[in-house]
């Protein structure tokens, strides 16, 4: 597969404005740097490119000295700082830069929302525009290659995921090697640095447990017992894994119906390939026992990508009752409820749960299968 055009490429002119900081979040290795550099090559003016790993850059911003910061960046039209979460006091430094050079266009990327959002949130209130870059979306593939190509490779996406590198690799062996390397080298980097942990064994064990519970509620007590660590530590690890863009937490939906479950959560992986790398299982779809989990995880995350890129503002939940009636995904948007059930096996079409229909008569319900998923995610 050739170069894949990203949806955000056409949006960067709108998002990157003088006097504002454009923040691009997302998992490592999803193409944040590439998409920004492509944009910088297309615009006019003098550009500074730096990274959070650069000692001099960190020293300049950490100083919080107005004269030092302004003098170093005066004369540039655009400033790009990659992996900015590694720079202490980056938010205050960027505020000084905007105040002193309001004509400057500033772009920063980050692979850890915990570190970067915490540093830039308050200093840049009202002065930042934020976007998320996921691994490649089905919508992007469909726009460039068409629905037939997407359907032809659907099994590949479910097993090896949507990272740009895996999509452009031809053989399965290379894809496996890449995902294993990604798991070992990059997955926990920001978390280990933030927490000063020596290794990610417990984090990896936690992810393995989550990998087998996709579509099910997760109990902190059970995870705590299985891992042999305190429940508060489990909660902290889950929070860090989400802020490092490895997993996504979803809450239960309720409008105070006593039978509805709301105090537990479900977790999805931001990429199927990473999920399968965590459990070391890249077997073909036809031989797997977790087809339903892979399909649900894939559909849920692809829907989030669509919401992000098409600016569909929605609150996302799952819905389940103590009588075992459930819906995989509930969107609450524009005052309406939309229920979606993800089914890999299309032989039996699920019906809307009776309690859902009776409790929320104005809500919709739809089954998402390989036959109709394209409209749902593009």
Secondary structure, 3 states (H helix, E strand, C coil): CCCCCCHHHHCHHHHCCCCCEEEEECCCCCCHHHHHHHHHHHCCCCEEEEECCCHHHHHHHHHCCHHHHHHHHCCCCEEEEECHHHCCCHHHHHHHHHHHCCCCEEEEEECCHHHHHHHHCCCCCCCEEEEECCCCCHHHHHHHHCHHHHHHCHHHHHHHCCCHHHHHCCCHHHHHHHHHHHHHHCCCHHHHHHHCCCCCHHHHHHHHHHHCCCCCCECHHHHHHHHCCCHHHHHHHHHHHHHCCCEEEEEECCCCCCCECCCCEEEEECCHHHHHHHCCCCCCHHHCCCHHHHHHHHHHHHHHHHHHHCCCCCEEEEEEECCCCEEEEEEEECCEEEEEEECCCCCCCCCCCHHHHHHCCCCEEEEECCCCHHHHHC
